[in-house]
Amino acid sequence: MTRFAILMAVALALGAPAAHAAWKPLVTPAEAAALIGADAVVIDIRAPEAFAAGHVAGAVNLPYPAWRGPAENPGALVEGEAVQALLRKAGATPASTVIVLNEGRDSLDFGAAARVYWTVKSAGISNVTILNGGLTAWQGAGLALSTIAREPAPSAAEFALSGAWT
């Protein structure tokens, strides 16, 4: 088991902090739909072409490569300013509920969603979750897709990467 897998297993086992006792790091399509109905910010990390072909209505496309380090070290964290720009573009604030959405292909694809999850969490947003099974699960649940691109009003929120997760 890799260190990443061990850290994810420990994090999932520890669950949410007391302030968000009902919070879950993974949600079903039905749970995600309910959160979206309550104004959650949906960050779709798929490629722009895949996003354009069909996505969860209201989602914002912020492809996974934007969340990675520089070409010479893609495993490095992105700079705090870049994370702030991404979250502002999504219209997120520290009080937002954020759903990370991937394709749902395999464990590598889930690893990309987990990286974005922890980056968003490290930027100061407490209520972050991943749609378990990604867009594949969404479609499998019979939920609709949209091809209408959404450009949310950018936020002016301040975000800074931290090792202290809320």
N, C-alpha and C positions, 0 to 999 in steps of 0.2 A: 504494500500500500504506500503511495507517495505521501510526502509531507502535506501536500495540498489536500489530498483526500482525507488524511487524518484530521487536519484542522477543520475541514468542512464537517466531518462527522462529529467532532467535539462541539463545534458551534451549533449544529442542529440539535444535538442532544441537550445542550444547555438551555436552548429555547430563548424566549424573549425576556427582556428585563421586566421587573415587577410593574413598571408604569404602563407596559403594553402586554400584560399577561395573556391576552387573547391573540396577540400578534403571532403570525406564523411566517417562517422564512420561505415556505412553499405554499402556494394556493392552487386549488383546482380551477378549472375553467369557470364553473358556476360562482365560486368565491371571487375570482378575478372580475367577472361580469358585474357582481354586486359592488365591488370596490370602484370599478369604472363608473358605475351609475352614481357613485358618491364623489365623483370628481378626482379620481386617482390620476396621476401622471403615468402614462404608459410609455416606456422607453423600449422601442423595438431595435434590437442590435443587429438585425439581419442586413445583408447587402442592399443597397438602394434598388437594384433591379427586382429582388425578391419582394421588397416592401411595396414597390409600385404595382406588382402583380396582384397583391392582396394582403391586407393587414387588418388588425383589430381597429375598428372605427375610433378615431381620436388619438391613435398612437402617434408618437413622434419618432422619426427614423434617425437614430444616432448610431451608425454602424460600429461594430466591435473594434475595428482597427483604431478608431478615435480614442478608445479607452486603453490602448497599449502604449508602451514606451517607444523610444525612437528606434529606427530601423536597425541600428547597431546593437540595441539591447531591448527588444520588444517585451521582455519579461519585467522590465523596470516599471515602476509606477509612473503614470503620467504626471506632469507638473500640476500643482494646485490650481494655477491660473487656467489651465486647459480644462480641468474638471469643473471649475466654476463656470467657464464659458459654456460647456456642454449642458450643465444643469440649468443655467439661466436660459439657454436656447429652448430647453424643454418646458420652460415656464415653472420650474420647481422652486420651492422655498424649503427651509428647514422643517416646516410644519406639514409639508406635502406627504401624501401616501404615494409611493412609487412602485410600479410593477415593472420588472425587467422581463422582456419577452425575447426568446430566442426561437430558432426553428424547431427544436425538439427532435433532432436527428439522432444524437448519440451522446456519450459521456464527454467527448471533447466539446461539443456544442454547449452542453450544460456547464462545462468548466468556464466557457466564455461568459455565460450568464452569471455564474458565481463570482467571477472576477469583477464584473460590473456591479453586482450586488454589494460586494465588500468595498469597492471604491466609493459608491454612493453613500454607504453607511459611514465610511471614514471621512466623508465630506460633511457629515453632520445631519443627515436625514435619518431619523430613527425608524420610520415606518417604510421599510423596503421589503419587497417580496419578489419571488420568481414564480412565474406561471409554470407549474410543474408539467412538464411535457411540451412546453412551448406552443407554437402555433399548430403543431401536429395535434396536440391534445385539444386545443380550442376547436379546430375543425372536426375532430373526432366526436366532440360533444354536440356537434350540429350548430355551432354558433356562427354567425354571419361574418363575412369579411367585407372590407371596403376598399375602394381604389381612390378615394378622395383624400388627397394629401392635406394635412392640417399644419398650419403654422401658428403655434400658440403665441400669445403675447409674451415676450421674454420677461423674465423676472429681473429684479435688481438685487436679489438676495446675495448675501456674502457667504461664501463657502471656503473652508480651508481644510486640507487633509489633516487628520489626527489619528493617533493610535487608540484613542479613547472612544469606544463605541457606546452609543446611547440606546 
